[in-house]
């Protein structure tokens, strides 16, 4: 296990009725003029937006809004938000929604402290040392952006989807009320479950040894998704299922599983390139790509983690043929994603076969990706072909 520093500064308010804390938390962190970011009209239909506005007004906090933030958020929305922040002297950002809204809000928060185009930051050309404070009201179990310092944004003009990671982008507080996830459509519930599992997989497949605690925590979160993902699809207002998925999504990507080890993230980089070219829903792309990555990566020297996953998550009997056990675990992963209604091939989401080389090239434009198995352009292309 590697040395590490434990620090998860985001304050989480979990459970029913926690929206009441939003205004006092904004005030606590120095906010007097807020920008409220949201995506679809669901947050207004549910009354979440109006409730937040009412709480802010009670505390004398002025506010304006940026709505219509897209899935796979666009750099244009970040730019629009930065303009609002600078023209209205905003000092606090509130994100109401899922990972896309939160990622966009983070881009706005850091872009507001930067004099150039915020896209520079995603290209690693600009430099900043801080961001506006951010608070979150979460409405979707998926990305874990509500408790980490990562923002992923797409640029349709350049066909890029790139991340930035900065410790000061971690939200100051996040409200997690499982009731707000009741109206999430089935497809997004399924894609969110896949997204959570994929985040765990990326940290589970590590070259660092001696991480028994982290690996067992990872398996517990995976088992939570396997247990409650199907329940949430069958019974969308099952509080127990929604609560467990929501908390699993947060724990999957708040750095807890990565302390003392390194993750892989190669599959995520392939998916980022895929959705930059074809705007595929993130969890959908991961459902297609992860089993293909697993099949490509499984070799005698990488077998141990795949074998452990098959036995500990899927209950495959540990036999003398460890490779066979590992392959069965991969097959069950694909079958579970399919049982949630997720596609299993790229052709099912409208990706033409002739586009695969361009996606592979975009994946490695900044160099090889992955750690558990380092991937160059040729290897990424092979994974894409397996997923096709």
N, C-alpha and C positions, 0 to 999 in steps of 0.2 A: 504494500500500500504506500502511496506517495504522501509526502507532507502536504498539509492543507490548512487554510484559515477558514473557520466556520463563521459565516456572516450572511444572514437572510433578513435584511432590515425592513421589508414590507410588513406592515401590520394588517392582519387579516381579520375581518368580521364575518363570521360564518353562521348561516342559519336564517330562519324566518325573521322578517321584520328589521333586519340590520340596516336598511336604507336610512334609518333615522340618524345615523352617525355621520352621513356625508358632509353636511354643512359644517358641523363642528370640527371635523377633520380638516376640511379646507381651511378654515380659520386657524386651526392649530398650526398649520404649515405655512401660514402667512398669506393665504389667498384672500384677495378682495375683489378681483375681477376675473371671472372664469370663462374659459371656452369649453363648451360641452360638445364632444364629438360622438357621433353615432352613425349607424349604417342604414339599415332598412327601417320601415315604418313600424316594425314590431315593438320597438321600445316605447313608441307613442301609443300604439294600440293597447298595450298592457298597462299604460299609465305610469310607467317607470320614469319617463322623461318629465312629465308634469309633476310627479312627486319630488324629483330632484330639484326642479326649478322652485317649487314651493318652499322646500327646506332652505335653499340658498337665499331666497327673498326674506325669509324669517330672520336670517342672520345678517341681512344687509349686504349680501354679496351680489354684485351685478354680474350679468352673464350674457353671452351671445353663443351662437351655435354653428357647427359645421356638420351637416347631415349628408346622407347618401354615400358614405365611405364604402368602397367596394370590397367584396371578397378578393383576396390577393391585392391588397391596397396599392393604389397607384401613387407614384411620386407627385402627380398633379394635385392629388388631394393634400399631400404634405405641403406642397408649395402654397396652395390656397389657404391652408390653416396658418402657415407662417405669416402670410399677409394679414390675416385677421388679427393675429396676436400682436403684430407690430403696430397696426393701425389703431387698435383699441387698447393698447397698453395692458394686455392680459398678463396676469402673474400666476395663474394656475390652470392646469388642463384636467378636464374630467372626461374619461372615456366610458361610454355606456355601450356594451356590446361584447363581442367575442374577440378572438385574437387579432383579426384584421383591423378592427377599430382601434384596439389598444396599440398595435404596432404602428399604425398611422399616427396616433396621438403621441407616441414616443418620438417619431420622426419630427413632428411639429415642435415638441418640447425642446429637442436638441437643435433643430433648425432655427428656432427663435434666438438662440445664442450664437448664431453663426452669420457672418456678413455675406457669404456667397450663396450659391445654389445648394440647397440641402442634399441634392443627389451626389455632390462631391463627397459627402461623408460616407455614403454607401460605397463609393469608388475608392475610399481610403485616401482621398486627396486633401481633404480639409482637416482641420484640427480644432477641437473644442475641449473645454475643461469642465463643462457643466450643462445643465438643462433646466427648464422650468419644472417645478414640482408637478407630479401627476397622481391622480386618484382614479380608481377603477370601480365600476359597477358591472360585474360579470354576468353575461346572459347565455353563455355556451361553454360546455365542458369540452375542451380540446387542447388549446395550444400551451397553456401555462404562462402566457405572456403577462398575466396579472401579478406575477411574483418574481419576474426575472428582468434582466437588463438588456434583452435582445429585441430588435425591431427588424422585420423583413418587409421590404417594399419592392414593388415591380415597376419597371420602366418599359412601357409598351413600345416606345420608339426604338429603343436599343435591344429589345427582347432580352432583358436581364431581370433577374429577381435576386436581390442581394441582401445580406444581413449586416447589421452593425451590432456590436456588443459593447456596452459601456456601463459601468457600475452605477453611475448616477441616473440611468434610465429606469432603474427599478422603481415601481410605484411606491408612493409614501404609504398608501393604504389601498386595500381592495375589499369590496363588499361581495360576498359569495352567498347568495340566497338561492337554494336549489329550486324554489318555486318559479323563479324567473326562467328556468330552463324547460318548464312544462310544455311550452308552445313551440319549442324547436322542432322543425320538420323532421320526419323519420330519416331522410337521406343525410341530413346534417348531423343528426344524433349518431348515425352509423359512422359517418366520416370522422366525427369527433372522437369516437371510441378508437378508431384506427389510428388517429393522430396521437392520442395518448399512448397507445401501445408502441407506436413507432418511436416516440421520444424515449421510452424506456429501453427499447431494443438498442437504440443508438448508444446508450450509456452502458448497457449490459455487455455488449460486444467490445471488450477492451483488452488490450495487450498487457495491462498491469495485473499482476497476480496478487493473491493474498487479500482480496476484497470480499470476503465472505459476507460481511454485514450488508454492504451495498448490493451485492447480488441477490441476497434473500429479500431485501426491501424491494428490489426491482421485480422479483417474481411475485411478491405479494400484490403489487400494483397491477401487474399483468393479470393475475387471477381475479382481481376486482373487476377489471374490464370484461373478462370472459364471463364472469358471473352476472354482472349487472347491465352490460350493453344490451343483450337480448331482452331483458326485463323492461328497460326503458323504451325499447321499440314496441313491445306488446302493451305496456301500461305507461303511457307518457306522463301521467300524473302520480306515479309511484315515487313518493318522497325518498324512501330509502335508496332506491336505485339511482335517482337523480343526484342525491346528496353524495353517495359513494363515488359516482363517476366524476362529479364536480371536484371533489377533494383529491381524487386520484390524478386528475388532469393537472392540478396545481403542484402536487408533490412530484409529478413526473418530470417537471422542468423548472424547478426552483433551485437547482444546483445540488440538492441533497444527495442525489444518486451519483453525482460526479465527484464529490469530495473524495480525495485520495486516489483518483484514477483519471484516465483520459477516455473520452468516448470516441466514436467512429465518425458519424455524421456524413458519410459518403452518400448514402441513399437520399438523405435530405438535399444534398447539393444536386443530385440528379433530378430530384423532383422540382427543385427550384428552377432549374433550366427548362424542364418540361412545361411547367405552368407559366413560365415567362414566354414561351413560344405559343402555347395553346390554352392558357387560362383555365387549366384543369383545377378543380377543387383540390386543395392540398391533401386532405385525408384520402380522397379517391386515388390520387396519384400514388400515394404511399402504399395503399392497399394493393395496387398493381405491381409496384416496383420492389417492395420489400421481400416477398417470396423469391423473386428473380435474383435479387442480390444474395439472398441466403443460399440459393442453389449454386450460384457462381462462386461464392466465397468458401463453401464447405469443401475442405480438403482434410487429409489426415492430420496436418499440423494445426488446423483451426477447429477440429472436431469437438473439443472439450466443451465449449460453451453451447454449441448446438445440441450436444448430447444432454447436458444439464437442463437446457430449456425443454427438450422433449420429455424428459423424465419428470421434472419438477413442476412444469406448467401444464403439460398436456396428459400426464399420467401414462406415458408410454413405458412399457416394461423394459427395464435395463437388461439388455442381452449381451452376449459375447460379441456380436457384430455392432460395434459402436456407430459405424457409419450408417448402417441401416436404421438404427434408432434415431439418429440425427435427421436422416431424410424423412422419416415418418413425422417428426416434429415439424419440419418445414411444411409438409403436406397438410398437417392439421392447422397450421397458421393460415395457409391459403384457404382452406375449407371454412375456417371460422370467419375470415373476412367476407367470403362469398355468402355465408349464412346471414350476414348482416345486410346483404343486398348490394355489396360492393362489386364493381366489375373486376375481372381478373386479367384483362388484356388491354393494351393501349389502343388497339383498333376499336374497342368498344366505346372509347371516349373521343373518337374522331381524329386520332393522330395518324397521319399517313406514314407508311413505312419509309418513304423516301426522305422524311424529315428527321429520321433517327440520327444520321451523321451530324446534322447541325445542332441537335440537342446535346449530343456527346461533346461536341467542340465547345459549346457554351459552358458545359459543366466544368471543364478543366481550364477555362480561360485564365485563371489565376494560378494554375499549377495542379498537380495531382490532388485527389481528394481521398478521404478515408484514412483510417489508422489500422483497424483490425486487418484490413487488406488494402494497401494503397492502390488506387485506381488511376490509370492513365486513360487517354482518349479511346484507345482501342478496347480496353477492358470495359469502359462505360458503354461503348457501343454494343459490346457483346451482351451486357446486362439488359440493355434496351431491346435487343433482338429477342432475348429470352422472354421478355415481358410483352412482346408484341403478339 
